[in-house]
Amino acid sequence: MKDHILVVDDEKSVRESQALLFRASGYDVSTAENGLDALLQLKTPNLPDLVISDLNMPHMSGFELLSVLRRRFPQISVIASS
């Protein structure tokens, strides 16, 4: 089974180019345009192995998202980007 990465970024071009690069490297990739969208995706049984999140986003910042991830999903690795 492929490792699953969730890319969270409000800039569509950044989100899509990161997803493209990771898919080309053999990863299963999903994307979210903000922290709230990312949390909604985490309600599915297929949790990502890694979340890569922008820090400065509308609706829910990456800081807030990563705080929630640490508390509710400690098994998910995270990378913050800016």
Secondary structure as UniProt FT lines:
FT   STRAND          4..8
FT   HELIX           12..24
FT   TURN            25..26
FT   STRAND          28..32
FT   HELIX           35..41
FT   TURN            42..43
FT   STRAND          50..54
FT   HELIX           62..72
FT   TURN            74..75
FT   STRAND          77..81
//
